[in-house]
């Protein structure tokens, strides 16, 4: 089954590994780029991949594009499958604060992104699957894998009782112990995944989008 996966590709969001995008296509995805600043409506898609970037440099424009923020929030609240990394996580939070200014973001994640002068997480990370991920594990896949993080923001005021897809064995993640917040079929993390070695995350994500498309019609 073919699925359409939208992803913002603009001056704020652009951190995507070309090899991973190719593997998503090979797994059955048609990738649909959109502009988080200029496009006021989501394209017709079955899933969303919101990658890393620098949302803080255009946070007023992101806030001003209210219709797109509302459509993304509705997509998540209705159970649409979404994967967000780093800058994508910041965009999906309640608000983003930088240089003494605060702007409203999508509001899907019950926490506030706050920029700092020094990196809050940087370098090699190791994650352990908790079993809470919306993406089913592939046959023969292990529960531990390597990842990478580099972020100047932290997620503050996070409501208690959140589900997390990963325990952080090395690195920082969201709170030093966990990463990959799970809300409905949203998975949002500070760590960047790369489809290398045994971590075929692109296939897991695309297959989950396809599974949900089949079950919801």
MDTraj code that builds the backbone (N, CA, C; nanometers):
import mdtraj as md
import numpy as np

residues = "UNK UNK UNK UNK UNK UNK UNK UNK UNK UNK UNK UNK UNK UNK UNK UNK UNK UNK UNK UNK UNK UNK UNK UNK UNK UNK UNK UNK UNK UNK UNK UNK UNK UNK UNK UNK UNK UNK UNK UNK UNK UNK UNK UNK UNK UNK UNK UNK UNK UNK UNK UNK UNK UNK UNK UNK UNK UNK UNK UNK UNK UNK UNK UNK UNK UNK UNK UNK UNK UNK UNK UNK UNK UNK UNK UNK UNK UNK UNK UNK UNK UNK UNK UNK UNK UNK UNK UNK UNK UNK UNK UNK UNK UNK UNK UNK UNK UNK UNK UNK UNK UNK UNK UNK UNK UNK UNK UNK UNK UNK UNK UNK UNK UNK UNK UNK UNK UNK UNK UNK UNK UNK UNK UNK UNK UNK UNK UNK UNK UNK UNK UNK UNK UNK UNK UNK UNK UNK UNK UNK UNK UNK UNK UNK UNK UNK UNK UNK UNK UNK UNK UNK UNK UNK UNK UNK UNK UNK UNK UNK UNK UNK UNK UNK UNK UNK UNK UNK UNK UNK UNK UNK UNK UNK UNK UNK UNK UNK UNK UNK UNK UNK UNK UNK UNK UNK UNK UNK UNK UNK UNK UNK UNK UNK UNK UNK UNK UNK UNK UNK UNK UNK UNK UNK UNK UNK UNK UNK UNK UNK UNK UNK UNK UNK UNK UNK UNK".split()
xyz = np.array([
    [0.0853, -0.1191, 0.0000],
    [0.0000, 0.0000, 0.0000],
    [0.0893, 0.1247, 0.0000],
    [0.0579, 0.2178, -0.0885],
    [0.1341, 0.3425, -0.0968],
    [0.0743, 0.4445, -0.0003],
    [0.1618, 0.5235, 0.0596],
    [0.1155, 0.6283, 0.1505],
    [0.1826, 0.7600, 0.1138],
    [0.1158, 0.8690, 0.1482],
    [0.1700, 1.0027, 0.1264],
    [0.2140, 1.0590, 0.2614],
    [0.3406, 1.0975, 0.2696],
    [0.3953, 1.1527, 0.3933],
    [0.4435, 1.2949, 0.3664],
    [0.3842, 1.3900, 0.4360],
    [0.4220, 1.5294, 0.4207],
    [0.5375, 1.5657, 0.5114],
    [0.6231, 1.6564, 0.4636],
    [0.7337, 1.7024, 0.5480],
    [0.7669, 1.8474, 0.5136],
    [0.7864, 1.9324, 0.6159],
    [0.8216, 2.0717, 0.5884],
    [0.9645, 2.0817, 0.5381],
    [0.9809, 2.1468, 0.4262],
    [1.1144, 2.1692, 0.3704],
    [1.1216, 2.3161, 0.3323],
    [1.1821, 2.3950, 0.4186],
    [1.1845, 2.5397, 0.4003],
    [1.3046, 2.5954, 0.4761],
    [1.3089, 2.7243, 0.4985],
    [1.4276, 2.7825, 0.5612],
    [1.4349, 2.7555, 0.7109],
    [1.3279, 2.7024, 0.7704],
    [1.3310, 2.6683, 0.9126],
    [1.3551, 2.5200, 0.9364],
    [1.3006, 2.4358, 0.8512],
    [1.3123, 2.2910, 0.8678],
    [1.3830, 2.2324, 0.7461],
    [1.4994, 2.1749, 0.7684],
    [1.5747, 2.1208, 0.6557],
    [1.6705, 2.0102, 0.6918],
    [1.6685, 1.9663, 0.8194],
    [1.7638, 1.8630, 0.8606],
    [1.7035, 1.7259, 0.8331],
    [1.7287, 1.6763, 0.7139],
    [1.6836, 1.5432, 0.6729],
    [1.8009, 1.4714, 0.6083],
    [1.8241, 1.3467, 0.6486],
    [1.9259, 1.2672, 0.5813],
    [1.8710, 1.2228, 0.4457],
    [1.9367, 1.2595, 0.3341],
    [1.8860, 1.2188, 0.2024],
    [1.8677, 1.0679, 0.1907],
    [1.9602, 0.9915, 0.2494],
    [1.9483, 0.8463, 0.2433],
    [1.8251, 0.7948, 0.3140],
    [1.7864, 0.8603, 0.4225],
    [1.6668, 0.8177, 0.4948],
    [1.5405, 0.8525, 0.4167],
    [1.5389, 0.9686, 0.3513],
    [1.4239, 1.0026, 0.2674],
    [1.4097, 0.9019, 0.1542],
    [1.5221, 0.8611, 0.0961],
    [1.5191, 0.7611, -0.0101],
    [1.4643, 0.6289, 0.0417],
    [1.5058, 0.5894, 0.1613],
    [1.4572, 0.4630, 0.2178],
    [1.3087, 0.4698, 0.2508],
    [1.2591, 0.5865, 0.2862],
    [1.1151, 0.6008, 0.3073],
    [1.0400, 0.5782, 0.1767],
    [1.0948, 0.6319, 0.0682],
    [1.0321, 0.6096, -0.0628],
    [1.0383, 0.4626, -0.1008],
    [1.1507, 0.3994, -0.0731],
    [1.1648, 0.2575, -0.1052],
    [1.0697, 0.1713, -0.0229],
    [1.0333, 0.2205, 0.0958],
    [0.9407, 0.1468, 0.1820],
    [0.7946, 0.1688, 0.1429],
    [0.7699, 0.2571, 0.0450],
    [0.6339, 0.2754, -0.0038],
    [0.5746, 0.4122, 0.0197],
    [0.6586, 0.5116, 0.0498],
    [0.6072, 0.6463, 0.0767],
    [0.6270, 0.7384, -0.0429],
    [0.5261, 0.8176, -0.0712],
    [0.5412, 0.9329, -0.1600],
    [0.5628, 1.0536, -0.0701],
    [0.6771, 1.1189, -0.0817],
    [0.7095, 1.2319, 0.0042],
    [0.6540, 1.3610, -0.0546],
    [0.5832, 1.4359, 0.0286],
    [0.5136, 1.5564, -0.0159],
    [0.5676, 1.6759, 0.0629],
    [0.6574, 1.7563, 0.0038],
    [0.7105, 1.8718, 0.0776],
    [0.6066, 1.9822, 0.0914],
    [0.6144, 2.0540, 0.2024],
    [0.5330, 2.1741, 0.2184],
    [0.6152, 2.2783, 0.2927],
    [0.5653, 2.4015, 0.2952],
    [0.6364, 2.5143, 0.3548],
    [0.5628, 2.5570, 0.4817],
    [0.6302, 2.5454, 0.5960],
    [0.5651, 2.5764, 0.7238],
    [0.5329, 2.7244, 0.7391],
    [0.5931, 2.8077, 0.6561],
    [0.5713, 2.9519, 0.6631],
    [0.4691, 2.9999, 0.5609],
    [0.4785, 2.9485, 0.4382],
    [0.3967, 3.0006, 0.3288],
    [0.2664, 2.9243, 0.3080],
    [0.2638, 2.7958, 0.3421],
    [0.1446, 2.7140, 0.3180],
    [0.0507, 2.7229, 0.4379],
    [-0.0718, 2.7639, 0.4123],
    [-0.1680, 2.7779, 0.5216],
    [-0.2492, 2.6509, 0.5439],
    [-0.2379, 2.5544, 0.4542],
    [-0.3103, 2.4276, 0.4687],
    [-0.2128, 2.3117, 0.4543],
    [-0.2421, 2.2034, 0.5268],
    [-0.1646, 2.0813, 0.5080],
    [-0.1998, 2.0199, 0.3737],
    [-0.1031, 1.9633, 0.3027],
    [-0.1385, 1.8855, 0.1840],
    [-0.2133, 1.7592, 0.2258],
    [-0.2775, 1.6944, 0.1302],
    [-0.3490, 1.5695, 0.1587],
    [-0.2462, 1.4593, 0.1815],
    [-0.2292, 1.4188, 0.3067],
    [-0.1261, 1.3211, 0.3418],
    [-0.1821, 1.2196, 0.4408],
    [-0.1113, 1.1072, 0.4499],
    [-0.1459, 1.0020, 0.5457],
    [-0.0612, 1.0100, 0.6717],
    [0.0532, 1.0796, 0.6650],
    [0.1429, 1.0931, 0.7790],
    [0.2290, 1.2162, 0.7633],
    [0.2985, 1.2534, 0.8714],
    [0.3865, 1.3704, 0.8709],
    [0.5211, 1.3347, 0.9322],
    [0.6282, 1.3885, 0.8730],
    [0.7633, 1.3781, 0.9273],
    [0.8156, 1.5209, 0.9402],
    [0.8298, 1.5683, 1.0638],
    [0.8751, 1.7053, 1.0875],
    [1.0160, 1.6971, 1.1435],
    [1.1135, 1.7251, 1.0594],
    [1.2528, 1.7054, 1.0952],
    [1.3122, 1.8220, 1.1711],
    [1.4433, 1.8180, 1.1852],
    [1.5139, 1.9204, 1.2608],
    [1.5310, 2.0485, 1.1820],
    [1.5740, 2.1506, 1.2532],
    [1.5949, 2.2799, 1.1895],
    [1.6113, 2.3875, 1.2942],
    [1.5689, 2.5074, 1.2580],
    [1.5854, 2.6233, 1.3457],
    [1.4542, 2.7008, 1.3541],
    [1.3507, 2.6424, 1.4149],
    [1.2214, 2.7123, 1.4193],
    [1.2272, 2.8445, 1.4942],
    [1.3272, 2.8597, 1.5834],
    [1.3343, 2.9832, 1.6619],
    [1.3592, 3.1061, 1.5751],
    [1.4293, 3.0891, 1.4610],
    [1.4614, 3.2074, 1.3803],
    [1.3402, 3.2602, 1.3042],
    [1.2340, 3.1813, 1.2985],
    [1.1119, 3.2274, 1.2330],
    [0.9891, 3.2019, 1.3174],
    [1.0066, 3.2084, 1.4493],
    [0.8960, 3.1659, 1.5360],
    [0.7756, 3.2597, 1.5280],
    [0.7987, 3.3886, 1.5023],
    [0.6844, 3.4791, 1.4863],
    [0.6022, 3.4422, 1.3630],
    [0.6715, 3.4033, 1.2555],
    [0.6010, 3.3635, 1.1338],
    [0.5277, 3.2315, 1.1535],
    [0.5892, 3.1382, 1.2272],
    [0.5207, 3.0124, 1.2580],
    [0.3951, 3.0393, 1.3399],
    [0.4072, 3.1279, 1.4379],
    [0.2909, 3.1627, 1.5197],
    [0.1825, 3.2271, 1.4342],
    [0.2236, 3.3138, 1.3409],
    [0.1268, 3.3852, 1.2574],
    [0.0524, 3.2915, 1.1629],
    [0.1156, 3.1794, 1.1254],
    [0.0508, 3.0838, 1.0346],
    [-0.0392, 2.9912, 1.1163],
    [-0.1424, 3.0511, 1.1718],
    [-0.2290, 2.9806, 1.2668],
    [-0.3059, 2.8658, 1.2024],
    [-0.3508, 2.8855, 1.0792],
    [-0.4318, 2.7801, 1.0170],
    [-0.3514, 2.6515, 0.9991],
    [-0.2250, 2.6630, 0.9609],
    [-0.1436, 2.5422, 0.9461],
    [-0.1198, 2.4769, 1.0821],
    [-0.0916, 2.5572, 1.1836],
    [-0.0726, 2.5009, 1.3175],
    [-0.1978, 2.4265, 1.3632],
    [-0.3128, 2.4845, 1.3380],
    [-0.4381, 2.4210, 1.3790],
    [-0.4628, 2.2916, 1.3022],
    [-0.4266, 2.2893, 1.1735],
    [-0.4467, 2.1671, 1.0954],
    [-0.3536, 2.0555, 1.1428],
    [-0.2296, 2.0903, 1.1764],
    [-0.1364, 1.9894, 1.2271],
    [-0.1853, 1.9360, 1.3615],
    [-0.2326, 2.0245, 1.4492],
    [-0.2845, 1.9812, 1.5788],
    [-0.4042, 1.8885, 1.5613],
    [-0.4955, 1.9244, 1.4728],
    [-0.6122, 1.8398, 1.4492],
    [-0.5709, 1.7039, 1.3938],
    [-0.4722, 1.7022, 1.3048],
    [-0.4229, 1.5766, 1.2476],
    [-0.3716, 1.4852, 1.3586],
    [-0.2956, 1.5418, 1.4528],
    [-0.2405, 1.4623, 1.5625],
    [-0.3508, 1.4168, 1.6575],
    [-0.4430, 1.5071, 1.6909],
    [-0.5502, 1.4727, 1.7848],
    [-0.6436, 1.3668, 1.7277],
    [-0.6545, 1.3618, 1.5952],
    [-0.7384, 1.2613, 1.5308],
    [-0.6652, 1.1295, 1.5083],
    [-0.5421, 1.1193, 1.5597],
    [-0.4680, 0.9942, 1.5511],
    [-0.3793, 0.9809, 1.4300],
    [-0.3575, 1.0891, 1.3573],
    [-0.2684, 1.0833, 1.2420],
    [-0.1263, 1.0518, 1.2849],
    [-0.0549, 0.9673, 1.2092],
    [0.0823, 0.9309, 1.2456],
    [0.1813, 1.0420, 1.2124],
    [0.2597, 1.0810, 1.3131],
    [0.3553, 1.1906, 1.2980],
    [0.4855, 1.1515, 1.3658],
    [0.5978, 1.1797, 1.2988],
    [0.7285, 1.1663, 1.3614],
    [0.7960, 1.3020, 1.3575],
    [0.8444, 1.3489, 1.4727],
    [0.9093, 1.4801, 1.4818],
    [1.0417, 1.4663, 1.5545],
    [1.1445, 1.5351, 1.5020],
    [1.2770, 1.5340, 1.5621],
    [1.3220, 1.6757, 1.5946],
    [1.3684, 1.6971, 1.7171],
    [1.4393, 1.8180, 1.7577],
    [1.3609, 1.9453, 1.7229],
    [1.3932, 2.0138, 1.6146],
    [1.3181, 2.1323, 1.5762],
    [1.1711, 2.1024, 1.5545],
    [1.1413, 1.9827, 1.5054],
    [1.0023, 1.9415, 1.4899],
    [0.9319, 1.9284, 1.6233],
    [1.0020, 1.8728, 1.7224],
    [0.9478, 1.8637, 1.8584],
    [0.9177, 2.0029, 1.9121],
    [1.0098, 2.0969, 1.8904],
    [0.9897, 2.2344, 1.9378],
    [0.8646, 2.2956, 1.8748],
    [0.8470, 2.2734, 1.7453],
    [0.7317, 2.3280, 1.6736],
    [0.6009, 2.2700, 1.7273],
    [0.6024, 2.1442, 1.7689],
    [0.4803, 2.0793, 1.8162],
    [0.4509, 2.1070, 1.9630],
    [0.5424, 2.1744, 2.0335],
    [0.5195, 2.2064, 2.1746],
    [0.4167, 2.3198, 2.1869],
    [0.3869, 2.3559, 2.3120],
    [0.2891, 2.4641, 2.3336],
    [0.3423, 2.5992, 2.2903],
    [0.4685, 2.6259, 2.3270],
    [0.5260, 2.7573, 2.2981],
    [0.6766, 2.7446, 2.2828],
    [0.7359, 2.8472, 2.2231],
    [0.8803, 2.8528, 2.2031],
    [0.9299, 2.9877, 2.2546],
    [1.0276, 2.9828, 2.3453],
    [1.0833, 3.1042, 2.4044],
    [1.2290, 3.1187, 2.3640],
    [1.2636, 3.2375, 2.3141],
    [1.4010, 3.2663, 2.2702],
    [1.4258, 3.4160, 2.2845],
    [1.5374, 3.4516, 2.3426],
    [1.5762, 3.5927, 2.3581],
    [1.4673, 3.6767, 2.4253],
    [1.4029, 3.6175, 2.5257],
    [1.3028, 3.6919, 2.6007],
    [1.1670, 3.7033, 2.5348],
    [1.1506, 3.6398, 2.4203],
    [1.0222, 3.6431, 2.3500],
    [0.9619, 3.5034, 2.3489],
    [0.8303, 3.4962, 2.3547],
    [0.7600, 3.3682, 2.3523],
    [0.6533, 3.3712, 2.2440],
    [0.6496, 3.2659, 2.1632],
    [0.5486, 3.2534, 2.0581],
    [0.4740, 3.1215, 2.0744],
    [0.3473, 3.1235, 2.0380],
    [0.2661, 3.0026, 2.0450],
    [0.3017, 2.9096, 1.9302],
    [0.3113, 2.7805, 1.9623],
    [0.3397, 2.6801, 1.8610],
    [0.2162, 2.5911, 1.8414],
    [0.2334, 2.4694, 1.7924],
    [0.1201, 2.3844, 1.7559],
    [0.0384, 2.3438, 1.8787],
    [0.1062, 2.3089, 1.9884],
    [0.0334, 2.2740, 2.1101],
    [-0.0027, 2.1279, 2.1247],
    [0.0570, 2.0408, 2.0443],
    [0.0277, 1.8980, 2.0569],
    [0.1010, 1.8349, 2.1744],
    [0.2185, 1.8874, 2.2081],
    [0.2995, 1.8358, 2.3182],
    [0.2797, 1.9274, 2.4387],
    [0.2379, 1.8731, 2.5542],
    [0.2065, 1.9576, 2.6704],
    [0.3307, 2.0030, 2.7456],
    [0.4137, 2.0797, 2.6776],
    [0.5356, 2.1349, 2.7345],
    [0.5775, 2.2553, 2.6528],
    [0.6746, 2.3307, 2.7049],
    [0.7195, 2.4541, 2.6414],
    [0.8675, 2.4441, 2.6055],
    [0.9007, 2.4748, 2.4811],
    [1.0400, 2.4725, 2.4360],
    [1.1071, 2.6046, 2.4729],
    [1.2230, 2.5944, 2.5364],
    [1.2964, 2.7130, 2.5808],
    [1.4391, 2.7045, 2.5281],
    [1.4816, 2.8092, 2.4564],
    [1.6173, 2.8133, 2.4025],
    [1.7162, 2.8598, 2.5092],
    [1.8380, 2.8030, 2.5064],
    [1.9448, 2.8391, 2.5990],
    [2.0685, 2.8812, 2.5199],
    [2.1636, 2.9429, 2.5884],
    [2.2857, 2.9869, 2.5212],
    [2.3814, 2.8715, 2.4951],
    [2.3737, 2.7674, 2.5760],
    [2.4630, 2.6527, 2.5606],
    [2.3835, 2.5298, 2.5181],
    [2.4475, 2.4361, 2.4472],
    [2.3774, 2.3131, 2.4091],
    [2.3253, 2.2380, 2.5315],
    [2.2039, 2.1889, 2.5212],
    [2.1434, 2.1090, 2.6279],
    [2.1664, 1.9600, 2.6057],
    [2.1963, 1.9244, 2.4850],
    [2.2293, 1.7865, 2.4503],
    [2.3144, 1.7893, 2.3258],
    [2.4229, 1.7112, 2.3266],
    [2.5137, 1.7188, 2.2115],
    [2.5896, 1.5881, 2.1980],
    [2.5870, 1.5329, 2.0764],
    [2.6722, 1.4189, 2.0462],
    [2.5996, 1.2862, 2.0380],
    [2.6784, 1.1828, 2.0550],
    [2.6328, 1.0444, 2.0414],
    [2.5338, 1.0103, 2.1525],
    [2.4303, 0.9367, 2.1174],
    [2.3314, 0.8924, 2.2156],
    [2.3026, 0.7443, 2.1955],
    [2.2633, 0.6792, 2.3034],
    [2.2150, 0.5413, 2.2953],
    [2.0777, 0.5356, 2.3605],
    [1.9853, 0.4735, 2.2895],
    [1.8473, 0.4660, 2.3346],
    [1.8042, 0.3210, 2.3483],
    [1.7108, 0.2988, 2.4405],
    [1.6536, 0.1662, 2.4633],
    [1.5022, 0.1758, 2.4456],
    [1.4475, 0.0907, 2.3620],
    [1.3030, 0.0908, 2.3373],
    [1.2277, 0.0476, 2.4633],
    [1.1266, 0.1257, 2.5014],
    [1.0451, 0.0902, 2.6178],
    [0.9255, 0.0028, 2.5816],
    [0.8917, -0.0016, 2.4525],
    [0.7711, -0.0715, 2.4095],
    [0.6531, 0.0216, 2.3899],
    [0.6710, 0.1500, 2.4197],
    [0.5612, 0.2462, 2.4068],
    [0.5534, 0.3103, 2.2688],
    [0.6524, 0.2856, 2.1830],
    [0.6519, 0.3464, 2.0500],
    [0.5292, 0.3036, 1.9712],
    [0.4693, 0.3953, 1.8951],
    [0.3576, 0.3556, 1.8084],
    [0.4016, 0.2700, 1.6903],
    [0.5335, 0.2609, 1.6671],
    [0.5838, 0.1812, 1.5553],
    [0.6187, 0.0410, 1.6044],
    [0.5533, -0.0637, 1.5537],
    [0.5899, -0.2000, 1.5938],
    [0.7348, -0.2317, 1.5557],
    [0.8029, -0.3060, 1.6429],
    [0.9393, -0.3501, 1.6131],
    [0.9383, -0.4459, 1.4951],
    [1.0421, -0.4417, 1.4155],
    [1.0584, -0.5368, 1.3064],
    [1.1100, -0.6685, 1.3619],
    [1.0840, -0.7763, 1.2909],
    [1.1309, -0.9079, 1.3334],
    [1.2827, -0.9082, 1.3448],
    [1.3322, -0.9546, 1.4578],
    [1.4755, -0.9655, 1.4775],
    [1.5441, -0.8378, 1.5191],
    [1.4679, -0.7301, 1.5351],
    [1.5286, -0.6026, 1.5723],
    [1.5547, -0.5979, 1.7221],
    [1.6717, -0.5490, 1.7592],
    [1.7041, -0.5327, 1.8999],
    [1.6381, -0.4098, 1.9597],
    [1.6468, -0.3986, 2.0913],
    [1.5821, -0.2881, 2.1620],
    [1.6742, -0.1693, 2.1866],
    [1.8032, -0.1840, 2.1589],
    [1.8992, -0.0766, 2.1822],
    [1.9577, -0.0292, 2.0496],
    [1.9768, 0.1012, 2.0356],
    [2.0333, 0.1529, 1.9113],
    [2.1001, 0.2876, 1.9362],
    [2.1840, 0.3260, 1.8413],
    [2.2565, 0.4523, 1.8495],
    [2.1778, 0.5631, 1.7807],
    [2.1988, 0.6850, 1.8275],
    [2.1350, 0.8022, 1.7683],
    [2.2271, 0.9221, 1.7916],
    [2.1784, 1.0410, 1.7577],
    [2.2598, 1.1620, 1.7691],
    [2.1697, 1.2757, 1.8151],
    [2.2256, 1.3658, 1.8949],
    [2.1473, 1.4826, 1.9361],
    [2.2348, 1.6071, 1.9384],
    [2.1728, 1.7188, 1.9073],
    [2.2394, 1.8491, 1.9168],
    [2.1300, 1.9537, 1.9274],
    [2.1051, 2.0003, 2.0498],
    [1.9959, 2.0960, 2.0672],
    [2.0281, 2.1961, 2.1766],
    [1.9920, 2.3204, 2.1487],
    [2.0081, 2.4295, 2.2439],
    [1.8807, 2.4527, 2.3250],
    [1.7746, 2.3842, 2.2922],
    [1.6494, 2.4035, 2.3651],
    [1.6267, 2.2891, 2.4625],
    [1.5405, 2.3159, 2.5586],
    [1.4922, 2.2121, 2.6494],
    [1.3404, 2.2192, 2.6509],
    [1.2774, 2.1101, 2.6916],
    [1.1314, 2.1051, 2.7013],
    [1.0942, 2.1217, 2.8484],
    [1.0331, 2.2353, 2.8800],
    [1.0018, 2.2700, 3.0186],
    [0.8522, 2.2554, 3.0461],
    [0.8185, 2.2487, 3.1764],
    [0.6779, 2.2456, 3.2217],
    [0.5998, 2.1295, 3.1619],
    [0.6683, 2.0193, 3.1349],
    [0.6006, 1.9044, 3.0743],
    [0.5049, 1.8422, 3.1754],
    [0.3815, 1.8238, 3.1340],
    [0.2832, 1.7632, 3.2234],
    [0.3285, 1.6227, 3.2623],
    [0.3083, 1.5834, 3.3892],
    [0.3528, 1.4502, 3.4337],
    [0.2702, 1.3389, 3.3707],
    [0.3247, 1.2182, 3.3796],
    [0.2527, 1.1011, 3.3317],
    [0.2629, 1.0764, 3.1826],
    [0.3661, 1.1309, 3.1179],
    [0.3808, 1.1126, 2.9737],
    [0.4374, 0.9746, 2.9409],
    [0.3993, 0.9250, 2.8245],
    [0.4574, 0.8014, 2.7713],
    [0.5827, 0.8362, 2.6920],
    [0.6859, 0.7550, 2.7070],
    [0.8092, 0.7755, 2.6314],
    [0.8480, 0.6470, 2.5596],
    [0.8909, 0.6615, 2.4346],
    [0.9306, 0.5456, 2.3547],
    [1.0681, 0.4938, 2.3925],
    [1.1526, 0.5821, 2.4507],
    [1.2916, 0.5440, 2.4751],
    [1.3359, 0.5772, 2.6173],
    [1.4182, 0.4887, 2.6715],
    [1.5013, 0.5214, 2.7864],
    [1.6373, 0.5648, 2.7318],
    [1.6911, 0.6737, 2.7863],
    [1.8206, 0.7239, 2.7411],
    [1.9310, 0.6529, 2.8191],
    [2.0110, 0.5733, 2.7496],
    [2.1246, 0.5047, 2.8114],
    [2.2507, 0.5910, 2.8040],
    [2.2559, 0.6752, 2.7033],
    [2.3637, 0.7736, 2.6911],
    [2.3070, 0.8945, 2.6185],
    [2.3358, 1.0136, 2.6714],
    [2.2819, 1.1345, 2.6112],
    [2.1876, 1.2064, 2.7063],
    [2.1084, 1.2961, 2.6516],
    [2.0200, 1.3805, 2.7322],
    [1.8729, 1.3551, 2.7039],
    [1.8346, 1.3549, 2.5754],
    [1.6942, 1.3374, 2.5415],
    [1.6097, 1.4515, 2.5936],
    [1.4892, 1.4189, 2.6403],
    [1.3964, 1.5212, 2.6874],
    [1.4251, 1.5612, 2.8316],
    [1.4530, 1.4629, 2.9176],
    [1.4713, 1.4955, 3.0596],
    [1.5935, 1.4288, 3.1216],
    [1.6850, 1.3813, 3.0383],
    [1.8032, 1.3137, 3.0890],
    [1.7855, 1.1646, 3.1057],
    [1.6617, 1.1194, 3.1104],
    [1.6319, 0.9767, 3.1280],
    [1.5454, 0.9199, 3.0169],
    [1.4663, 1.0056, 2.9551],
    [1.3709, 0.9592, 2.8545],
    [1.3780, 1.0468, 2.7296],
    [1.3342, 0.9874, 2.6191],
    [1.3154, 1.0631, 2.4957],
    [1.2038, 0.9958, 2.4179],
    [1.1568, 1.0641, 2.3141],
    [1.0522, 1.0068, 2.2310],
    [0.9164, 1.0107, 2.2982],
    [0.8633, 1.1302, 2.3193],
    [0.7315, 1.1417, 2.3807],
    [0.6265, 1.0872, 2.2847],
    [0.5322, 1.0110, 2.3384],
    [0.4297, 0.9447, 2.2570],
    [0.2927, 0.9987, 2.2963],
    [0.2221, 1.0544, 2.1986],
    [0.0867, 1.1051, 2.2183],
    [0.0047, 1.0589, 2.0989],
    [-0.0943, 0.9735, 2.1225],
    [-0.1677, 0.9092, 2.0134],
    [-0.0665, 0.8404, 1.9209],
    [-0.0640, 0.8785, 1.7946],
    [0.0332, 0.8200, 1.7012],
    [0.1462, 0.9168, 1.6678],
    [0.1674, 1.0137, 1.7566],
    [0.2819, 1.1044, 1.7468],
    [0.3987, 1.0484, 1.8262],
    [0.5167, 1.0499, 1.7646],
    [0.6426, 1.0209, 1.8333],
    [0.7336, 1.1405, 1.8089],
    [0.7765, 1.2063, 1.9171],
    [0.8589, 1.3270, 1.9045],
    [0.9790, 1.3163, 1.9966],
    [1.0992, 1.3361, 1.9404],
    [1.2215, 1.3181, 2.0188],
    [1.3219, 1.4287, 1.9884],
    [1.4138, 1.4490, 2.0823],
    [1.5268, 1.5373, 2.0564],
    [1.6334, 1.4662, 1.9743],
    [1.6472, 1.3365, 1.9934],
    [1.7504, 1.2632, 1.9203],
    [1.7109, 1.2456, 1.7742],
    [1.8116, 1.2482, 1.6887],
    [1.7937, 1.2238, 1.5461],
    [1.8249, 1.0773, 1.5179],
    [1.7325, 1.0114, 1.4505],
    [1.7551, 0.8732, 1.4095],
    [1.8152, 0.8705, 1.2697],
    [1.8921, 0.7665, 1.2436],
    [1.9442, 0.7444, 1.1093],
    [1.9293, 0.5974, 1.0753],
    [1.8784, 0.5713, 0.9566],
    [1.8514, 0.4338, 0.9146],
    [1.9810, 0.3676, 0.8703],
    [2.0572, 0.3220, 0.9682],
    [2.1826, 0.2508, 0.9431],
    [2.1896, 0.1332, 1.0395],
    [2.2767, 0.0387, 1.0076],
    [2.2887, -0.0776, 1.0940],
    [2.1568, -0.1518, 1.1018],
    [2.1146, -0.1823, 1.2219],
    [1.9887, -0.2541, 1.2384],
    [1.8714, -0.1652, 1.2709],
    [1.8910, -0.0333, 1.2689],
    [1.7832, 0.0584, 1.3071],
    [1.7070, 0.1056, 1.1834],
    [1.6147, 0.0233, 1.1355],
    [1.5391, 0.0563, 1.0143],
    [1.4136, 0.1362, 1.0516],
    [1.4364, 0.2538, 1.1071],
    [1.3237, 0.3329, 1.1557],
    [1.2340, 0.3797, 1.0422],
    [1.2913, 0.4055, 0.9248],
    [1.2093, 0.4555, 0.8139],
    [1.1038, 0.3527, 0.7749],
    [1.1436, 0.2266, 0.7693],
    [1.0478, 0.1210, 0.7352],
    [0.9417, 0.1068, 0.8441],
    [0.9839, 0.1138, 0.9690],
    [0.8874, 0.1029, 1.0791],
    [0.7842, 0.2151, 1.0712],
    [0.8311, 0.3365, 1.0457],
    [0.7395, 0.4501, 1.0396],
    [0.6450, 0.4382, 0.9208],
    [0.6993, 0.4097, 0.8031],
    [0.6154, 0.4006, 0.6835],
    [0.5152, 0.2864, 0.6973],
    [0.5585, 0.1725, 0.7507],
    [0.4664, 0.0598, 0.7684],
    [0.3560, 0.0945, 0.8677],
    [0.3887, 0.1741, 0.9696],
    [0.2860, 0.2152, 1.0648],
    [0.1858, 0.3101, 0.9998],
    [0.2352, 0.4014, 0.9159],
    [0.1448, 0.4903, 0.8425],
    [0.0515, 0.4079, 0.7539],
    [0.1071, 0.3078, 0.6855],
    [0.0260, 0.2229, 0.5980],
    [-0.0763, 0.1429, 0.6782],
    [-0.0339, 0.0902, 0.7927],
    [-0.1251, 0.0119, 0.8774],
    [-0.2422, 0.0975, 0.9229],
    [-0.2131, 0.2196, 0.9651],
    [-0.3200, 0.3087, 1.0100],
    [-0.4102, 0.3505, 0.8945],
    [-0.3520, 0.3686, 0.7768],
    [-0.4338, 0.4036, 0.6601],
    [-0.5318, 0.2918, 0.6281],
    [-0.4855, 0.1677, 0.6387],
    [-0.5730, 0.0536, 0.6107],
    [-0.6834, 0.0410, 0.7144],
    [-0.6495, 0.0608, 0.8419],
    [-0.7483, 0.0398, 0.9480],
    [-0.8494, 0.1534, 0.9564],
    [-0.8097, 0.2739, 0.9136],
    [-0.9017, 0.3874, 0.9209],
    [-0.9690, 0.4163, 0.7873],
    [-0.9268, 0.3450, 0.6831],
    [-0.9858, 0.3650, 0.5523],
    [-0.9313, 0.4866, 0.4828],
])
top = md.Topology()
chain = top.add_chain()
for i, resn in enumerate(residues, 1):
    res = top.add_residue(resn, chain, resSeq=i)
    for name in ("N", "CA", "C"):
        top.add_atom(name, md.element.get_by_symbol(name[0]), res)
traj = md.Trajectory(xyz[None], top)
